[in-house]
């Protein structure tokens, strides 16, 4: 069974085609990079998979279940998590509070309004152990917007990991980071559980290829190439769009 | 400590001052109810008077036309306020930001129009006069100032306690998350609409509590307790005191009620004064009096 399957997906904004007949499938535990130039439709694909956009046509399946019409929060309950390219963290909340919200999101107590959250010790325990595991324990009580950009990207990843997702979509996790910060975020991703299926959008081909098993190349809303890292590296069409030997 | 003070105050206050304090507590409940929307969930409602007014009119009409029975009138007032917010929430929560502001305003004005126009039921512009205070099986009569003050204080304490638990519950923390980033909360598995809807109904319910207490207190309700000026002054109470804090809005309410009482002795342009206060607060204390006090404490501490 596939972890995530996208079938004949199309999407347009007004008259502009963002995705055209895109299909891909990812096996449980597999790590797939989605690369392609700006405007190739990568983030649109993530927005459709997470239910932020409804596709014009096509299907999305999560572990065989058709989730095309399911709202975003229901997909999250099924084990789908993501990060955002542009940070949408909780700027005025502390890091610990943010992680607590992430942990609480998949907890049965998330809708309780007649008891203090502090009564649910498991939430705080899990949040603190996540922060300790990913080396941000000393930042727990700092307000998110006061963190460095690199640390904010780390918080972004921790929020996505909080629910122990089965499928994780990472949208350019290293965008805008210095080489040193990029290396530490890449190291973090390498340490993610091998049970988690990962789809990674990445601008930097070297970073991407280092982290994944397989690659899909999107170009102008279509799948241009897919295959193992070597296959994609040798593909002349990919070389053309990345090195501009064509007029594309 | 504040509670001890509130319990002890009747011993030293004149009956006039005590009635002012009673009004502050009632409007404090009203402001705190709006803060659940504005400060916690980030929903700026400009029609919150609707739920206050509906409850006040419900209790007034029942007590005058049916029976002055606290055990029927009071729950009916709360129920009408909660029901009305459950209905209005369905429309208002389809929108965001300034559109939310506009639609809550419009819905509130619809109720104002009904209260103003349906003279045979509501008395129109003249309102409902001589609403009696409830008779309860207590050794004191609520028509006296001091017992009525304690009656209101009891509900004020209840409201503060309930709102404190709600604000620190998983539900209340999620509202704060929704205020900060709705999209993120959806991706984390929260049914954002449901949280906002429940918050909207709860806010209506507590506004209704304030409305029922107010009509008993004032003995009179008119369409002006349903209109936009009243909704806007509630917003100002919240912002002045400190949106997103538990007691800040109650403090804001006390200041506004006190100022209104003081200034209306000298001039009639109260709304103008409200406007000036609003400008001053947004310029010099955007996080309200509570925010200002916290800043002071932090800078003197370090």
Interface residues (C-beta under 8 A of the other chain):
Chain A: X50 X52 X71 X72 X73 X76 X77 X81 X82 X84 X88 X89 X90 X91 X92 X93 X97 X100 X101 X102 X104 X105 X106 X107 X109 X110 X111 X112 X113 X114 X115 X116 X117 X118 X120 X123 X159 X162 X163
Chain B: X165 X166 X168 X169 X170 X171 X172 X173 X174 X176 X177 X180 X181 X183 X184 X185 X186 X187 X188 X189 X190 X191 X192 X194 X195 X198
